[in-house]
């Protein structure tokens, strides 16, 4: 593994360099990217292991995406400005990154310490990166999805994906409840996602439960009883009480204990709330035999253009397409269906097109930019779905060290793949992330205009 040749020589340890450049184009000094190979570097100057002080004449505004190095963040004051200080997991050294919360074109001197970076030595030889640098490169969500922020803001092309509340707004209200869907509508979600089972009494209910996609609806963790939701009638299911101590429930415990809100609703009840709000509904066909009755209910309620259908069992959405092949005047399917994938196979596009899907729904960390581009090129829409609270906590603990559990940074990384919709557990946080990213992009464009 050999990093790209650098045009500027590496300065010895302790050497202080002063660099002048236009704001928003200055990239010397701090770390600007984590390469796929694990080498962390800046584009114009490399620093040897040790502590080097770099002085800037101008503020290198907002250019350094914190997710490429960051884990635990604190703030400190330096020369009258707040720097965001990040500590890499497994490392003892602190890496200061310029906070995007302030952008400054005024001529100033900025001193930044850069420590413990595996880079070329002054004589042109290379030394291995420290192990934690290698780990950061291999445990980076941004690297896996192949996204980055360019210093040329005109190339970032950040769009605003549709915000879909996963099972409602499950950090605010209990998942898959009327209260949760109402909150999602109230905070401005574009859509909500829900899970549907057909019970033995012929009723459709909204519920997720434990188990697998092959054997879903387990009640043990959710309700503290044995068996499956499929063993109950709708009346019996409505009397089930949720377990407030289950780790998978992320909302406040008092909301779980509130029997007026915490119950298993019928699909018809949920659709009635959603219809009045006008937002879309992503209906996951969770159990067997759901396609036909769900389709009939949606049509009876006059919500064909408001409801989409999805499933990991692709034959179910294939059945929807078989029953309703109707096209809009522009040639798109009127009845929207989405193929859900956990780990998309190499031929995932053929699989989706083979069942007439109009959308492909990928797990957030498989939602690479290349896959998203391919989905759109095939004439389908895309959505990134996020795991439940337990799964997401596992991911940021063991798989991805550059993001926190569905924080703004994680959402920003996924949004930069170009995905059309994001099905998230914290829609309120996604709103904040997108608002900040758009504001940052706008401000960066203004700086470039003022400079050039």
ABEGO torsion letter per residue (X at the ends): XBBBBBABBBBBBGBBBBBBBBBGABABGBBABBBAAGBBBBAABBBBBEBBBBBBABBBBGABBAAAABBBBBBBBBGGBBBBBBBBBGBABBBBBBBAABBBABBBBBBBBBBGBBBBBAAGBBBBBBAAAAAAAAABAAAAAGBBBBABAAAAGBBBBBBBBBGEBAAABBBGBAAAAAAAAAAGBABBBBBBBBBAAGBBBBBAEBEBAABBGBAAAAAGBBEBAAABBAAAAAABBBBAABAABABBAAAAABAAABBBBBAAAAAAAAAAAGBBBBBBBABBGAAAAAAAAAAAAGAAAABBBBBABAAAAAAAAAABABBBAAGBBABBBBBBBABBBAAAAAAAAAAGBABBBBBAAABBAAAAAAAAAAGBBBBBBBBBAAAAAAAAAAABAABBBGBAAAAAAAAAAGBABBBBABAAAAAAAAAAAAAAAAAAAAAAAAAX
